[in-house]
Amino acid sequence: MTVEENTVTEAFVDDVVVVAEAKVDDVVVVAESSEGNKEVVEETVIEKSSSFKEESNVRSDLKENEKKALSELKLKVEEAILGNKIYKKVEEKEAIKEEKVEEKEASPVEGKVEGGNEKEKSSLNVEEKEKLVEGKVEEGDEKEKFSSKVEEKDKPVEGKVEEGEEKEKSSIKEKGKGKLAEGDVEKDRSSTKVEEKEKPIEGGEEKGKSPIKVEEKEKSVEGGEEKEKSPTKIEEKENPIEEIIEVVDKDISLWGVPLLPSKGADCTDVILLKFLRAREFKVNEAYEMLINTLRWRKDFNIESPVDNELAAELSSVAYMDGVDRNGHPICYNICGVFDSEELYQKVFGTEEKRQNFLRWRLQLMEKGIEKLDLKPEGISSLLQINDLKNSPGPSKKEFRSATKQAVALLQDNYPEFVARDIFINVPFWYYAFNAVLSPFFTMRTKSKFVFARPGKVTDTLLKYVPAEEIPIRYGGLKREKDYEFSVEDGSVIELFVKSGSTETIEIPVPEVGTTILWDLTVVGWEVNYKEEFVPNDDASYTIIVQKGKKKGANEEPIRNSYKSKEPGKIVLTIDNPAYKKKRVFYRYKTKTSSS
């Protein structure tokens, strides 16, 4: 890790809380440093918040060099799709493998087919050897000797056997006497031998061995066996080519977006820009990344189903829930679930199990992408929150190995789909582990990382996620399967309680039988808190809903309700004895007896 990168990391994990100027119900959110030095904090905040800024996908907003790169990439993709080049190499390799397998399977059959001619070949070879021996002893013209051999072969076939035959004739008689006398089959063979001898002579060939082999090949072709086999092989070679043409689709798409630029889909630019940005607008590298992604998806079979039992067990490991301040869907990764040794072994016990886990995690990413709007003006990326509380330590090598594989696959095949990657409850040992992983990340990816120690989780999340979308375990107001509050009930209200001061929240109760329901949380708590009902009638008594109590730093948000028997108001009191101000978030709703 370079000095510059280390500085960025230290900035993210520093105890200084980032100043967030997000307007919520006309209240500006401002957090100060523990030192109270606002100027220093604001100066630091500018550097942190500017570490990554999500770019526009609208073509008119692009720089000239970016427009040029996009146009060049579109041309290359158009040529690749129309020229059937995307999957072609993969299909050709598969066809070659299949052809080799078929040739291996066919080779024993060929041996059997040619087996019938082995006797002829062996007898010819013996005769040839004898002739060659005689040729060394005798002197004379090679051509004359060869013609005499042919004549010697003609004589036993035609029945004009003369006296004083040479040794080779006697050898023929010894090896083939019975068969020559028995039938037409041997006559055919003899005549074939004669033809094999005559043709080389007519062609002007001087040597006898090679012409005989040529004739033997021609004979097998004439026999019909090689004729049938040869076209079959040609067809086998042609068929894979035909399959390539059929498999390659001109309507190739990625995440539901057509990639053929000439179709004119706006979403195509959004996808291509993701690959360009991942490769710093280097067209050739972006094109190669796109092609590799398409081929990987085909080889990996990304849509193949995952075991339902495994999916059920991992449902609490990672899931999609809510949106951030800019509308990005949020994906939570809860590493502490693997603190259970039983689940750990089920997921990472073997290489096969680890591969199943990777497939499941990648399919979750696919589901997250389905929630995106891939139009130029739409939300086209996610926000990830990674909870490292009770995460398996450095000794769990299987977990680290699977994590590295997941990181590599996500970075190589899902470019620019994460707007921000937030790590919360980060233990100290993780910074060393992150230094090991750091070389696998691009600088652009690193710029999206945010780290928060356990004491800074809520403050960090509030910079990016509204309080109503932050789960209660992280200091927000969101509860699972909450049927009480919805978007229609209004947004969360925020106020500040200065150091050493007290603030009250008053909720009106207009009539008898009205039910008031409220949520409230204080970031970092360490305050005194109480709840009361104060009637409008001065003659009535104040009712204590919740006694005053000091709330610790790890308190969960409060949800309470009160049904009035007379008009009045609910008063919530927050007393801050701490040396720095506190942030309070609350919301409420009123249910009348008639509703």
DRENDO-533898 format. One line per 10 residues: number of its first residue (from 1); their letters; for each residue x, y, z of C-alpha. Coordinates in steps of 0.05 Angstrom, whole numbers, plus 5000, padded with zeros to 4 digits. Layout:
<rs>
NUM) A) X:Y:Z  ... $
</rs>
This chain:
<rs>
1) MTVEENTVTE) 5000:5000:5000  5028:5068:4980  5033:5127:5027  4976:5160:4989  4930:5099:4995  4947:5092:5068  4929:5164:5080  4861:5152:5048  4849:5091:5092  4868:5129:5154 $
11) AFVDDVVVVA) 4822:5185:5135  4763:5137:5130  4776:5104:5198  4796:5167:5235  4756:5184:5297  4736:5250:5265  4664:5245:5241  4651:5268:5170  4609:5331:5164  4546:5313:5124 $
21) EAKVDDVVVV) 4504:5369:5098  4443:5328:5080  4378:5367:5087  4325:5328:5125  4261:5366:5138  4297:5432:5132  4348:5412:5185  4421:5413:5165  4459:5354:5192  4527:5375:5219 $
31) AESSEGNKEV) 4574:5332:5261  4633:5361:5297  4699:5330:5317  4713:5308:5388  4761:5366:5392  4706:5415:5374  4750:5444:5320  4699:5454:5265  4746:5485:5214  4793:5426:5216 $
41) VEETVIEKSS) 4735:5378:5208  4705:5413:5148  4772:5415:5114  4780:5339:5124  4709:5326:5102  4720:5357:5033  4776:5308:5019  4736:5248:5043  4671:5263:5008  4708:5278:4943 $
51) SFKEESNVRS) 4742:5209:4943  4689:5183:4895  4634:5217:4857  4586:5177:4815  4587:5201:4743  4529:5215:4697  4509:5164:4644  4475:5216:4600  4515:5224:4536  4511:5300:4535 $
61) DLKENEKKAL) 4544:5301:4604  4605:5261:4581  4672:5293:4565  4695:5293:4493  4747:5238:4504  4694:5196:4538  4645:5205:4481  4699:5184:4431  4717:5122:4472  4643:5103:4477 $
71) SELKLKVEEA) 4634:5109:4401  4696:5067:4388  4673:5013:4436  4604:5011:4404  4636:5000:4336  4679:4942:4363  4619:4910:4397  4576:4918:4334  4630:4884:4291  4639:4828:4342 $
81) ILGNKIYKKV) 4565:4812:4346  4551:4816:4272  4615:4777:4257  4598:4722:4307  4664:4734:4343  4642:4736:4415  4632:4661:4429  4666:4635:4366  4733:4617:4396  4700:4581:4453 $
91) EEKEAIKEEK) 4656:4541:4406  4715:4523:4361  4755:4497:4420  4696:4454:4441  4688:4428:4370  4762:4409:4366  4757:4371:4432  4695:4334:4408  4730:4316:4342  4790:4288:4378 $
101) VEEKEASPVE) 4746:4245:4422  4708:4219:4361  4774:4202:4325  4798:4163:4386  4733:4124:4388  4734:4111:4313  4807:4087:4309  4793:4015:4334  4737:4009:4282  4784:4029:4227 $
111) GKVEGGNEKE) 4832:3975:4250  4778:3923:4244  4757:3945:4175  4827:3942:4148  4839:3876:4183  4812:3837:4123  4869:3861:4079  4924:3844:4130  4938:3776:4099  4948:3806:4030 $
121) KSSLNVEEKE) 4994:3859:4059  5035:3809:4098  5044:3762:4038  5064:3821:3995  5114:3845:4046  5147:3776:4049  5151:3773:3974  5179:3843:3971  5234:3826:4022  5253:3764:3981 $
131) KLVEGKVEEG) 5256:3805:3918  5299:3857:3951  5348:3803:3973  5351:3775:3903  5360:3845:3876  5423:3855:3916  5453:3790:3889  5433:3800:3817  5459:3856:3774  5420:3889:3721 $
141) DEKEKFSSKV) 5370:3941:3704  5318:3953:3759  5264:3962:3708  5275:3895:3675  5276:3859:3742  5210:3892:3761  5177:3872:3695  5201:3800:3704  5168:3800:3771  5102:3821:3740 $
151) EEKDKPVEGK) 5108:3766:3687  5121:3716:3742  5058:3739:3776  5017:3735:3712  5035:3663:3699  5002:3630:3759  4940:3672:3750  4930:3656:3676  4946:3582:3684  5008:3585:3639 $
161) VEEGEEKEKS) 5056:3557:3689  5125:3548:3659  5183:3506:3683  5243:3536:3718  5205:3587:3758  5245:3631:3806  5245:3625:3882  5192:3678:3890  5142:3637:3848  5154:3576:3892 $
171) SIKEKGKGKL) 5143:3619:3954  5078:3643:3924  5057:3571:3912  5076:3550:3982  5038:3606:4016  4978:3611:3970  4973:3544:3933  4911:3520:3968  4874:3585:3963  4892:3598:3890 $
181) AEGDVEKDRS) 4863:3532:3871  4800:3537:3912  4758:3595:3887  4742:3662:3857  4761:3700:3919  4834:3683:3912  4831:3695:3837  4806:3765:3851  4863:3776:3898  4913:3751:3848 $
191) STKVEEKEKP) 4886:3795:3794  4889:3853:3842  4962:3837:3855  4975:3838:3781  4942:3905:3774  4982:3931:3832  5046:3909:3796  5026:3934:3727  5004:4004:3746  5071:4026:3776 $
201) IEGGEEKGKS) 5105:4001:3713  5058:4039:3667  5067:4102:3709  5142:4099:3701  5155:4083:3775  5218:4045:3788  5207:4021:3859  5154:3970:3875  5139:3979:3949  5109:4048:3949 $
211) PIKVEEKEKS) 5064:4037:3888  5036:3975:3920  5018:4015:3982  4985:4067:3938  4945:4014:3903  4925:3983:3969  4896:4050:3990  4861:4057:3923  4835:3987:3931  4805:4001:3999 $
221) VEGGEEKEKS) 4773:4063:3970  4745:4022:3913  4720:3973:3964  4673:4027:3990  4697:4025:4062  4741:4087:4060  4691:4123:4016  4639:4118:4071  4687:4137:4126  4718:4198:4092 $
231) PTKIEEKENP) 4652:4237:4080  4633:4222:4153  4696:4256:4177  4684:4315:4133  4613:4321:4159  4639:4317:4230  4685:4375:4216  4631:4415:4182  4578:4405:4236  4614:4443:4292 $
241) IEEIIEVVDK) 4621:4503:4245  4546:4501:4232  4533:4498:4307  4576:4560:4318  4534:4599:4270  4470:4576:4303  4495:4588:4375  4519:4659:4365  4460:4706:4375  4457:4774:4344 $
251) DISLWGVPLL) 4410:4793:4400  4462:4782:4454  4444:4818:4518  4474:4830:4586  4431:4839:4648  4371:4846:4603  4403:4901:4561  4414:4888:4486  4487:4898:4469  4480:4909:4394 $
261) PSKGADCTDV) 4489:4985:4388  4451:4991:4323  4387:4973:4361  4391:5042:4391  4375:5024:4463  4396:5078:4513  4412:5024:4564  4467:4998:4519  4508:5061:4531  4500:5053:4606 $
271) ILLKFLRARE) 4528:4982:4605  4586:4999:4558  4603:5060:4601  4610:5015:4661  4664:4974:4626  4698:5036:4600  4701:5068:4669  4727:5004:4699  4785:5007:4650  4796:5083:4652 $
281) FKVNEAYEML) 4765:5092:4583  4817:5048:4549  4775:5020:4492  4813:4956:4477  4817:4937:4551  4743:4953:4561  4725:4911:4500  4767:4852:4524  4734:4857:4593  4665:4856:4562 $
291) INTLRWRKDF) 4680:4796:4519  4711:4759:4578  4650:4773:4620  4603:4746:4567  4645:4683:4559  4652:4674:4634  4576:4679:4644  4567:4625:4591  4620:4579:4621  4600:4591:4693 $
301) NIESPVDNEL) 4526:4582:4676  4508:4639:4722  4434:4624:4721  4439:4552:4743  4399:4540:4806  4429:4538:4876  4409:4486:4927  4347:4512:4964  4371:4487:5031  4437:4525:5024 $
311) AAELSSVAYM) 4400:4588:5001  4355:4585:5063  4415:4578:5110  4450:4636:5077  4390:4683:5076  4418:4720:5137  4488:4724:5109  4473:4773:5053  4408:4805:5031  4378:4866:4996 $
321) DGVDRNGHPI) 4340:4916:5041  4322:4988:5031  4354:5046:4993  4404:5101:5009  4395:5176:5005  4405:5175:4930  4359:5116:4916  4413:5062:4910  4388:4993:4932  4426:4970:4994 $
331) CYNICGVFDS) 4459:4902:5000  4479:4878:5069  4535:4828:5081  4536:4801:5152  4601:4764:5163  4588:4750:5237  4538:4695:5218  4598:4650:5203  4618:4653:5276  4575:4590:5281 $
341) EELYQKVFGT) 4623:4532:5269  4566:4488:5243  4546:4538:5189  4619:4552:5173  4632:4479:5158  4568:4473:5117  4589:4532:5073  4666:4527:5071  4681:4455:5091  4700:4431:5021 $
351) EEKRQNFLRW) 4720:4462:4955  4653:4442:4926  4616:4477:4982  4657:4539:4973  4640:4540:4899  4567:4533:4915  4574:4592:4963  4606:4634:4908  4550:4617:4860  4498:4636:4912 $
361) RLQLMEKGIE) 4533:4703:4926  4538:4720:4852  4465:4704:4841  4448:4752:4898  4486:4804:4859  4444:4788:4798  4381:4798:4839  4407:4865:4863  4420:4887:4791  4347:4869:4775 $
371) KLDLKPEGIS) 4327:4925:4823  4367:4977:4784  4343:5024:4730  4395:5018:4675  4371:5079:4636  4419:5138:4630  4380:5179:4682  4365:5119:4727  4399:5090:4788  4448:5039:4760 $
381) SLLQINDLKN) 4489:5018:4820  4483:4990:4890  4508:5010:4959  4540:4954:4999  4544:4951:5075  4592:4899:5103  4585:4884:5177  4650:4853:5203  4627:4844:5275  4647:4774:5298 $
391) SPGPSKKEFR) 4675:4761:5229  4718:4698:5222  4790:4716:5240  4853:4709:5199  4859:4636:5220  4798:4617:5179  4834:4606:5113  4774:4577:5077  4735:4640:5090  4792:4684:5066 $
401) SATKQAVALL) 4801:4642:5003  4727:4646:4985  4727:4721:4999  4786:4732:4952  4751:4692:4897  4687:4730:4906  4724:4797:4904  4760:4777:4839  4696:4752:4805  4655:4813:4825 $
411) QDNYPEFVAR) 4709:4862:4803  4722:4827:4736  4650:4813:4716  4607:4866:4751  4642:4932:4736  4616:4996:4768  4555:4965:4800  4575:4988:4870  4569:5063:4884  4598:5056:4954 $
421) DIFINVPFWY) 4626:4999:4995  4619:5012:5070  4653:4968:5122  4626:4975:5193  4647:4946:5260  4717:4938:5231  4765:4901:5277  4838:4924:5280  4864:4860:5248  4821:4874:5186 $
431) YAFNAVLSPF) 4865:4932:5165  4923:4884:5157  4879:4836:5118  4855:4894:5074  4927:4910:5058  4934:4840:5030  4871:4847:4988  4890:4917:4966  4931:4896:4905  4869:4861:4876 $
441) FTMRTKSKFV) 4830:4927:4874  4836:4983:4824  4847:5053:4851  4776:5070:4829  4748:5013:4870  4790:5033:4930  4762:5103:4927  4693:5075:4941  4713:5042:5007  4691:5071:5073 $
451) FARPGKVTDT) 4713:5041:5140  4679:5052:5207  4700:5028:5276  4647:5001:5323  4636:5068:5357  4624:5105:5291  4575:5058:5256  4512:5101:5261  4547:5166:5245  4580:5135:5184 $
461) LLKYVPAEEI) 4516:5103:5158  4476:5168:5167  4521:5202:5117  4494:5156:5062  4430:5125:5088  4369:5160:5119  4352:5141:5191  4287:5107:5170  4327:5060:5125  4380:5042:5176 $
471) PIRYGGLKRE) 4364:4978:5216  4354:4989:5291  4416:4947:5307  4458:5000:5273  4423:5057:5309  4369:5072:5257  4294:5066:5260  4281:5009:5211  4249:4946:5239  4237:4880:5205 $
481) KDYEFSVEDG) 4166:4870:5180  4145:4938:5207  4071:4949:5195  4065:5012:5238  4106:5062:5198  4110:5070:5124  4133:5123:5074  4064:5153:5074  4070:5167:5149  4122:5221:5136 $
491) SVIELFVKSG) 4197:5226:5142  4241:5226:5204  4254:5291:5241  4323:5309:5267  4345:5356:5323  4409:5371:5361  4419:5373:5436  4477:5417:5455  4527:5397:5507  4500:5408:5578 $
501) STETIEIPVP) 4430:5426:5554  4360:5396:5552  4312:5390:5493  4239:5369:5493  4196:5341:5437  4121:5355:5442  4070:5312:5405  3999:5339:5407  3941:5294:5428  3879:5328:5399 $
511) EVGTTILWDL) 3822:5287:5428  3801:5232:5474  3816:5162:5451  3874:5184:5407  3933:5136:5403  4002:5164:5393  4059:5120:5367  4131:5144:5364  4202:5122:5348  4264:5157:5376 $
521) TVVGWEVNYK) 4338:5146:5376  4398:5187:5398  4465:5175:5362  4514:5150:5414  4461:5160:5469  4495:5174:5537  4437:5219:5555  4380:5221:5606  4313:5207:5575  4240:5206:5599 $
531) EEFVPNDDAS) 4168:5206:5571  4106:5240:5599  4034:5256:5581  4014:5327:5600  3939:5341:5597  3911:5407:5573  3869:5413:5635  3912:5445:5690  3871:5409:5742  3891:5341:5715 $
541) YTIIVQKGKK) 3955:5305:5733  4015:5293:5690  4023:5219:5674  4092:5188:5670  4096:5143:5609  4169:5123:5621  4210:5143:5681  4273:5183:5671  4332:5138:5657  4404:5145:5634 $
551) KGANEEPIRN) 4413:5113:5566  4479:5079:5550  4519:5083:5486  4492:5017:5458  4418:5028:5471  4371:5009:5415  4320:5059:5388  4256:5067:5428  4186:5052:5403  4128:5068:5448 $
561) SYKSKEPGKI) 4054:5087:5446  4001:5120:5489  3925:5122:5485  3897:5185:5516  3835:5192:5559  3836:5267:5550  3866:5319:5504  3938:5339:5518  4008:5325:5492  4064:5275:5497 $
571) VLTIDNPAYK) 4129:5306:5521  4196:5271:5507  4255:5300:5546  4328:5290:5527  4381:5316:5576  4452:5317:5549  4505:5318:5603  4561:5300:5554  4614:5348:5529  4591:5346:5457 $
581) KKRVFYRYKT) 4523:5354:5424  4478:5296:5407  4438:5280:5345  4366:5259:5356  4321:5226:5304  4246:5215:5316  4180:5205:5282  4109:5195:5305  4039:5181:5279  3969:5194:5307 $
591) KTSSS) 3911:5145:5306  3844:5174:5324  3787:5133:5351  3749:5143:5286  3806:5119:5241 $
</rs>
